[in-house]
């Protein structure tokens, strides 16, 4: 698992994510952006989420559900 200071992007493979999830999420809370790879191919991204960002996601989801999507 690569180490970075807050606010940087790093790459971790699925095994490292499973083995070090708490430490990786601590880094994300500090501002790290993490790309999760599987067999060297990007699969997902973990990015910090603010309260405003979370509220926007919840509202968007509610609108979709209300519109039957």
Secondary structure, DSSP 8 states (H G I E B T S, - for coil): -----TT-EEEEEHHHHHHSHHHHHHHHHTT-EEEEEETTEEEEEE----HHHHHHHHHHHHHHHHTT-
